[in-house]
Amino acid sequence: MLTKELVAASAEPMILSLLATEESYGYAILREIEQISGKQIQWTEGMLYPVLHRLEGEGLIRARWKTAENGRRRKYYALTPRGKTNLAELKEQWLTVHKALTQIWELSHA
């Protein structure tokens, strides 16, 4: 399992990345992260919704209520233009960290 610190640090870029492809609702975001990570990352609603509310408050995502085919109302989240800019910056930062770690680990396993 990942540390709480790593999960917290990666939550924003993961959520923004998922919403860059299509809008989604909370439960679907939870399941998608779980599936993509091979169940290595398992968020709870108590962890996800505060992050979604913060991102909405910062203007990085927007929310709207939508009625599903089964008649159930869900709050859907989508990336805003400001969120797209923020995501591009986060991608650059995470790729830099990934590149540095990969190089360090390759050297230490030589």
Secondary structure, 3 states (H helix, E strand, C coil): CCCHHHHHHHHHHHHHHHHHHCCEEHHHHHHHHHHHCCCCCCCCHHHHHHHHHHHHHCCCEEEEEEECCCCCEEEEEEECHHHHHHHHHHHHHHHHHHHHHHHHHHHHCC
